[in-house]
Amino acid sequence: MSVAATVVPSSREASLLPAADANATASVALRIMPLGASVTWGVGSTTGSSYRKDLRDLLVAAGNTVDMVGEVKHGSDFTDNESESFSGYTLEQIAEKAAAAVPKYKPNLVLIDAGTNNCNRGGTVADLGRKMTALLEGIFAASKGASVVLATILANPDAKQDACRVDANRQYAALVEDLAAKGRKVVLADMRSAQAPTTRDLADGRHPNDAGYAKMASVWFQGIQLVISKGLLAAAEEAT
């Protein structure tokens, strides 16, 4: 797999750090919180598992110990199916959920896919990057040592909605570069890469089908491999 094609570190990171090792195994157990809205929950998935089961299978096959955490259980084909996922939620609403859940579960790895619902009316959301930065800083404060993989927003066939998503992704890339330069443990997973879902992989024009979710899992996996390769992971704190 080509990590460079699917995970976009900042320009400063790329010049200083090695590429991800696709065979890397974490030295600590992964306590993962998938955080997001309907895509994370699994709308469009025949089993309701979203990308989460496919990702878990990839991580376990690579030798990792995995526990997914959150208040919501969803997915009929695996039992470790917890997440913080709420259909229709905006970034602001997801941040409110994270403020309660992250201190409770103390994940050492948070996967964020948020902002889609802020763009459903098209236009631009000029402060989405600022709001995402606040969410990330809250996570870092609430779970010491946590790393974050932040996904860019999936493609959408509606031109106005997609233009908003493209602008949001630009903001996300900029904030990840800025935070990484400050020593924050965050990488960007590019859900617009050649290996990510396209509009042909959508079940309903917005949510992936099973094939699309499998592609998302691959992109997430490579993002996590980058976190592992960079030595960012720390053992999870004791949960409350």
For each residue, the residues with C-beta under 8 A, 3 or more apart:
1: 6 22 195 218 222
2: 5 6 195
3: 6 7 19 20 22 222 225 226
4: 7 19
5: 2 193 194 195
6: 1 2 3 189 190 193 194 195 196 218 219 222 223
7: 3 4 20 187 188 189 190 219 222 223 226
8: 152 173 176 188 189 190 193
9: 13 14 17 180 187 188 226
10: 13 14 173 176 177 180 181 188
11: 14 15 177
12: 15 16 177 180 181
13: 9 10 16 17 177 180 187
14: 9 10 11 17
15: 11 12
16: 12 13
17: 9 13 14 230
18: 21 229 230
19: 3 4 226 229
20: 3 7 24 222 225 226 228 229 230
21: 18 24 225 228 229
22: 1 3 222 225
23: 62
24: 20 21 62 225 228 229
25: 62 63 64 228
26: 29 30 64 65 228 233
27: 233
28: 108 233 234 235 236
29: 26 64 65 66 67 235 236
30: 26 59 64 65 66 67 108 109 224 233
31: 67 69 105 106 107 108 109 236 239
32: 66 67 68 69 107 109 110 111
33: 68 69 70 83 84 101 102 105 107 109 110 111
34: 40 50 52 68 70 83 84 85 111 113
35: 40 70 83 84 85 94 97 98 101 110 111 112 113 114
36: 39 40 41 83 84 85 94 111 112 113 114
37: 40 41 85 86 87 88 89 90 94 113 114 116 117
38: 41 42 43 85 86 87 88 206 207
39: 36 42 43 44 50 51 113 116 154 207 208 216
40: 34 35 36 37 50 51 52 83 84 85 111 113
41: 36 37 38 48 50 72 74 83 85 86 87
42: 38 39 45 47 48 49 50 52 74 75 85 213
43: 38 39 87 203 204 207
44: 39 202 203 204 206 207 208 209 212 213
45: 42 48 49 50 75 203 207 208 209 210 213
46: 210
47: 42 53 75 76 77 210
48: 41 42 45 74 75 76
49: 42 45 52 53 54 74 75 76 77 78 81 213
50: 34 39 40 41 42 45 53 74 75 83 85 213 216
51: 39 40 54 55 208 213 214 216 217 220
52: 34 40 42 49 55 56 68 75 78 81 83 217
53: 47 49 50 56 57 75 77 78 81
54: 49 51 57 58 213 214 216 217 218
55: 51 52 58 59 216 217 220 221
56: 52 53 59 60 66 68 78 80
57: 53 54 60 61 217
58: 54 55 61 62 217 218 221
59: 30 55 56 62 64 66 221 224
60: 56 57 63 64 66
61: 57 58
62: 23 24 25 58 59 221 225
63: 25 60
64: 25 26 29 30 59 60
65: 26 29 30
66: 29 30 32 56 59 60 80
67: 29 30 31 32 80
68: 32 33 34 52 56 80 81 82 83
69: 31 32 33 82 105 107 239
70: 33 34 35 82 83 84 85 101 105
71: 82 84 97 101
72: 41 82 83 84 85 86
73: 81 82
74: 41 42 48 49 50 81 83 85
75: 42 45 47 48 49 50 52 53 78 81
76: 47 48 49
77: 47 49 53
78: 49 52 53 56 75 81
79:
80: 56 66 67 68
81: 49 52 53 68 73 74 75 78
82: 68 69 70 71 72 73
83: 33 34 35 36 40 41 50 52 68 70 72 74
84: 33 34 35 36 40 70 71 72 94 97 98 101
85: 34 35 36 37 38 40 41 42 50 70 72 74
86: 37 38 41 72 89 93 94 97
87: 37 38 41 43
88: 37 38 117
89: 37 86 93 94 97 114 117
90: 37 93 94 115 117 118
91: 94 95 114 115 117 118 128 131 132 135
92: 95 96 131
93: 86 89 90 96 97
94: 35 36 37 84 86 89 90 91 97 98 114 135
95: 91 92 98 99 131 134 135 138
96: 92 93 99 100
97: 35 71 84 86 89 93 94 100 101
98: 35 84 94 95 101 102 110 135 138 139
99: 95 96 102 103 138 142
100: 96 97 103 104
101: 33 35 70 71 84 97 98 104 105
102: 33 98 99 105 106 107 110 138 139 142 143 146
103: 99 100 106 142 143 240
104: 100 101 239 240
105: 31 33 69 70 101 102 143 239
106: 31 102 103 142 143 146 236 237 238 239 240
107: 31 32 33 69 102 110 143 146 236
108: 28 30 31 143 145 146 147 233 234 235 236 237
109: 30 31 32 33 146 147 148 149 224 227 233
110: 32 33 35 98 102 107 139 143 146 147 148 149
111: 32 33 34 35 36 40 148 149 151 220 223
112: 35 36 132 135 136 148 149 150 151
113: 34 35 36 37 39 40 116 151 153 191
114: 35 36 37 89 91 94 132 135
115: 90 91 118 119 125 128 132 153 165 168 172
116: 37 39 113 119 120 153 154 165 206
117: 37 88 89 90 91 120
118: 90 91 115 125 128 164 168
119: 115 116 122 123 125 153 156 161 164 165 168
120: 116 117 161
121: 161
122: 119 158 160 161 163 164
123: 119 160 164
124: 163 164 167
125: 115 118 119 128 164 167 168
126:
127: 130 131
128: 91 115 118 125 131 132 168 171 172
129: 132 133 168 171 172 174 175
130: 127 133 134
131: 91 92 95 127 128 134 135
132: 91 112 114 115 128 129 135 136 150 171 172 175
133: 129 130 136 137 175 178 179
134: 95 130 131 137 138
135: 91 94 95 98 112 114 131 132 138 139
136: 112 132 133 139 140 148 150 175 179 184 186
137: 133 134 140 141
138: 95 98 99 102 134 135 141 142
139: 98 102 110 135 136 142 143 146 148
140: 136 137 143 144 146 148 184 185
141: 137 138
142: 99 102 103 106 138 139 146
143: 102 103 105 106 107 108 110 139 140 146 236 237
144: 140 234 237
145: 108 185 234 235 236 237
146: 102 106 107 108 109 110 139 140 142 143 185 234
147: 108 109 110 185 186 187 227 232 233 234
148: 109 110 111 112 136 139 140 184 185 186 187
149: 109 110 111 112 186 187 188 189 220 223 224 227
150: 112 132 136 172 176 186 187 188 189
151: 111 112 113 188 189 191 216 219 220 223
152: 8 168 169 172 173 188 189 190 191 192
153: 113 115 116 119 165 168 169 172 191
154: 39 116 165 191 192 196 197 202 208 216
155: 162 165 191 192 197 198 199
156: 119 161 162 165 199 205 206
157: 162 199 202 205
158: 122 161 162 205
159: 162 163
160: 122 123 163 164
161: 119 120 121 122 156 158 164 165
162: 155 156 157 158 159 165 166
163: 122 124 159 160 166 167
164: 118 119 122 123 124 125 160 161 167 168
165: 115 116 119 153 154 155 156 161 162 168 169
166: 162 163 169 170
167: 124 125 163 164 170 171
168: 115 118 119 125 128 129 152 153 164 165 171 172
169: 152 153 165 166 172 173 192
170: 166 167 173 174
171: 128 129 132 167 168 174 175
172: 115 128 129 132 150 152 153 168 169 175 176 188
173: 8 10 152 169 170 176 177 188
174: 129 170 171 177 178
175: 129 132 133 136 171 172 178 179
176: 8 10 150 172 173 179 180 186 187 188
177: 10 11 12 13 173 174 180 181
178: 133 174 175 181 182
179: 133 136 175 176 182 184 186
180: 9 10 12 13 176 177 183 184 186 187
181: 10 12 177 178
182: 178 179
183: 180
184: 136 140 148 179 180
185: 140 145 146 147 148 227 232
186: 136 147 148 149 150 176 179 180
187: 7 9 13 147 148 149 150 176 180 223 226 227 230
188: 7 8 9 10 149 150 151 152 172 173 176 223
189: 6 7 8 149 150 151 152 219 220 222 223
190: 6 7 8 152 193 196 219
191: 113 151 152 153 154 155 196 197 216 219
192: 152 154 155 169 196
193: 5 6 8 190 196 219
194: 5 6
195: 1 2 5 6 215 218 219
196: 6 154 190 191 192 193 215 216 219
197: 154 155 191 201 202 208 211 212 213 215 216
198: 155 201
199: 155 156 157 202 205
200:
201: 197 198 208 209 211 212 215
202: 44 154 157 197 199 205 206 207 208 209 212
203: 43 44 45 207 208 209 212
204: 43 44 207
205: 156 157 158 199 202
206: 38 44 116 156 202
207: 38 39 43 44 45 202 203 204
208: 39 44 45 51 154 197 201 202 203 211 212 213 215 216
209: 44 45 201 202 203 212 213
210: 45 46 47 213 214
211: 197 201 208 214 215
212: 44 197 201 202 203 208 209 215 216
213: 42 44 45 49 50 51 54 197 208 209 210 216 217
214: 51 54 210 211 217 218
215: 195 196 197 201 208 211 212 218 219
216: 39 50 51 54 55 151 154 191 196 197 208 212 213 219 220
217: 51 52 54 55 57 58 213 214 220 221
218: 1 6 54 58 195 214 215 221 222
219: 6 7 151 189 190 191 193 195 196 215 216 222 223
220: 51 55 111 149 151 189 216 217 223 224
221: 55 58 59 62 217 218 224 225
222: 1 3 6 7 20 22 189 218 219 225 226
223: 6 7 111 149 151 187 188 189 219 220 226 227
224: 30 59 109 149 220 221 227 228
225: 3 20 21 22 24 62 221 222 228 229
226: 3 7 9 19 20 187 222 223 229 230
227: 109 147 149 185 187 223 224 230 232 233
228: 20 21 24 25 26 224 225 231 232 233
229: 18 19 20 21 24 225 226
230: 17 18 20 187 226 227
231: 228
232: 147 185 227 228
233: 26 27 28 30 108 109 147 227 228
234: 28 108 144 145 146 147
235: 28 29 108 145
236: 28 29 31 106 107 108 143 145 239
237: 106 108 143 144 145
238: 106
239: 31 69 104 105 106 236
240: 103 104 106
